[in-house]
Amino acid sequence: MNLILIRHGESIWNYENKFTGWTDVDLTEKGIKEAKNAGKLLKENSINFDIAYTSVLKRAIKTLDLILKETKKDIPVYKNWMLNERHYGALQGLNKDETRKKYGEEQVHLWRRSAIVKPPALTKDDIRYPGKDEKYKNLTEEELPLTENLNDVIKRVIKYYDKEIKPKLKENKDILIVAHGNTIRAFIKYFENIKDEDIMNLEIATGKPYIYELDKNLKIIKKYNL
């Protein structure tokens, strides 16, 4: 069966070179084109998917909607916060280049990509704290991050995968996941057992389908990009 991973198309804050995290920004015109193109690639290559999963952030939801329109698919769609981007804490909304000038290239690279290093945390009185967002009103205080490293993302992503996605794969369903750079990175690290120090250098392009062909034991038979 197929497991298809796609990072959303370019967002407004991707274009503006800002740390985005859980900030709910929209796609750019380029991002819309990338999403449509992802759908065209899936259709042209006859890549099937029976169920789709995405986050609760509009840049991923819109990307999925555009893919479904291009592929003319009418399938079940599940949205969950556990597939959200990594929470960048107090860095959210800051320009990446300006942050590099202030803290140095190495430190910012660790904040962006490290499996174990966390960016500076928000405080709960910060307007950016997700507890102030209606989308997360049913989450517990423990579930609402103040900051996250990649391992935090992996923990929640794989918890959701084990509960919701894995059982569907075992039913021989083809699955499409449209999410975010670090969400996709978490899946790839898990499936390919990539070391912490190596995952830092893995780039995830916007709007590019990354496909695993899996056997009945969910082991990788083949992997490729479209």
C-alpha positions in Angstrom: 0.0 0.0 0.0 1.0 3.7 -0.4 1.8 6.2 2.3 2.1 9.6 0.7 3.6 12.5 2.7 3.3 16.1 1.4 4.3 19.4 3.0 1.9 22.2 2.4 2.6 24.7 -0.3 4.5 27.9 0.4 2.9 29.9 3.1 2.9 33.7 3.6 5.4 33.4 6.4 7.6 31.0 4.4 7.8 33.8 1.8 8.5 36.4 4.5 11.1 34.1 6.1 9.4 34.0 9.5 9.2 31.3 12.1 5.7 30.1 11.7 5.0 27.1 14.0 1.4 27.0 15.1 0.6 30.5 13.7 -2.3 30.0 11.3 -1.1 31.7 8.1 -2.4 31.2 4.6 -0.8 30.0 1.4 0.8 32.4 -1.1 -0.1 32.3 -4.8 3.0 30.2 -5.3 1.8 27.9 -2.5 -1.6 27.5 -4.2 0.2 26.5 -7.5 2.4 24.1 -5.6 -0.6 22.4 -4.0 -2.4 22.1 -7.4 0.8 20.7 -9.0 1.1 18.1 -6.2 -2.4 17.0 -7.1 -1.6 16.8 -10.8 1.5 14.8 -10.1 -0.5 12.3 -8.0 -3.1 12.0 -10.8 -0.6 11.8 -13.6 1.3 9.0 -11.9 -1.9 7.1 -10.9 -1.0 7.3 -7.2 -4.0 6.1 -5.2 -5.1 7.2 -1.8 -8.3 6.2 0.1 -8.1 8.4 3.2 -6.4 11.8 3.9 -5.1 13.3 7.2 -4.0 16.8 7.9 -3.4 19.3 10.7 -5.8 22.0 11.9 -3.8 24.8 10.3 -5.2 26.4 7.2 -2.0 26.2 5.0 -2.2 22.4 5.3 -6.0 22.1 5.0 -6.1 24.3 1.9 -3.2 22.4 0.3 -5.1 19.1 0.9 -8.4 20.7 -0.5 -6.6 21.8 -3.7 -5.0 18.3 -4.1 -8.4 16.6 -3.7 -9.9 19.0 -6.4 -7.1 18.2 -8.8 -7.4 14.5 -8.3 -11.2 14.6 -8.2 -11.1 12.5 -5.0 -14.1 12.4 -2.6 -12.6 10.6 0.4 -12.7 10.7 4.2 -10.5 13.6 5.6 -9.3 13.8 9.2 -7.9 16.9 10.8 -6.0 16.8 14.1 -3.7 19.2 16.0 -1.3 16.3 16.6 -0.2 16.8 12.9 0.5 20.5 13.5 3.9 22.0 12.7 6.5 22.0 15.5 5.7 24.8 17.9 8.6 27.3 17.8 7.8 29.0 21.1 9.0 32.6 21.4 10.5 32.5 17.9 7.1 32.4 16.2 6.7 35.5 14.1 10.4 36.5 14.1 12.4 36.9 10.9 14.9 34.1 10.6 17.7 36.2 9.1 17.4 38.8 11.9 17.3 36.0 14.5 20.5 34.6 13.0 22.2 38.0 13.3 21.2 38.2 16.9 21.9 34.7 18.1 24.3 33.2 15.5 23.8 30.8 12.6 24.6 27.7 14.7 22.2 28.5 17.5 19.3 29.2 15.0 20.1 26.0 13.1 19.8 24.0 16.4 16.5 25.8 17.2 15.1 25.0 13.8 16.2 21.5 13.2 17.6 19.8 16.4 15.8 16.7 17.7 16.7 17.7 21.3 17.2 21.5 21.5 14.1 23.6 22.1 13.6 27.2 21.1 12.9 29.8 23.9 9.5 29.0 25.4 6.4 31.2 25.4 4.7 32.2 28.6 1.0 31.5 29.1 0.2 35.2 29.1 1.7 35.6 25.6 -0.9 36.3 22.9 0.7 33.5 20.8 0.0 30.9 23.5 -2.2 28.2 21.8 -4.5 28.1 24.8 -5.9 31.4 23.7 -6.9 29.9 20.3 -10.5 28.5 20.0 -9.2 25.6 17.9 -7.5 24.2 21.0 -10.2 24.7 23.6 -10.6 21.0 24.2 -6.9 20.3 24.8 -5.4 19.9 28.3 -2.8 22.3 29.6 -0.2 19.5 29.2 -1.1 19.1 25.5 -0.6 22.8 24.8 3.1 23.4 24.0 5.1 26.5 25.0 7.9 25.3 22.7 8.9 22.0 21.1 11.9 20.2 19.7 11.7 17.6 17.0 11.4 14.7 19.4 8.4 16.4 21.0 6.8 16.5 17.5 7.7 12.8 16.8 6.1 11.8 20.1 2.7 13.3 19.3 2.8 12.5 15.6 3.6 8.8 16.2 1.0 8.6 19.0 -1.6 9.8 16.4 -0.1 7.5 13.8 -0.3 4.4 16.0 -3.9 5.2 17.1 -5.5 6.4 13.8 -3.3 5.9 10.7 -1.5 2.6 11.3 -4.8 0.6 11.7 -6.0 1.9 8.3 -2.7 0.9 6.7 -3.2 -2.6 8.1 -6.6 -2.6 6.4 -4.6 -2.2 3.2 -5.8 1.5 2.7 -3.6 3.9 0.8 -3.0 7.0 3.0 -2.3 10.7 2.1 -0.9 12.9 4.9 -0.6 16.6 4.1 1.1 18.4 6.9 4.2 20.5 7.7 8.0 20.4 7.4 8.7 19.1 10.8 5.7 16.8 10.9 6.9 15.2 7.6 10.4 15.1 9.0 9.1 13.2 12.1 7.4 10.6 9.9 10.5 10.1 7.9 12.8 9.9 10.9 10.5 7.3 12.4 10.0 5.1 9.3 13.6 5.3 8.2 15.1 5.2 11.7 17.3 8.2 11.0 19.7 9.4 13.7 19.1 12.6 15.6 22.3 14.2 14.2 21.4 13.3 10.6 17.7 14.4 10.6 18.9 18.0 11.1 20.1 18.2 7.5 16.9 16.7 5.9 15.2 19.3 3.7 11.5 18.9 3.1 10.3 20.9 0.0 6.9 22.5 -0.1 4.3 20.7 -2.3 6.4 17.7 -3.3 4.9 14.2 -2.8 7.1 11.8 -0.9 5.9 8.3 -1.3 6.5 5.0 0.5 5.3 1.7 -0.8 4.8 -0.6 2.2 4.4 -4.3 2.5 1.7 -6.0 4.7 4.0 -5.6 7.8 4.4 -1.8 7.0 8.0 -2.2 6.0 9.3 0.0 3.2 9.5 -1.8 -0.2 10.2 1.4 -2.1 10.5 5.1 -1.5 10.6 8.0 -4.0 9.6 11.6 -4.7 7.4 12.8 -7.5 
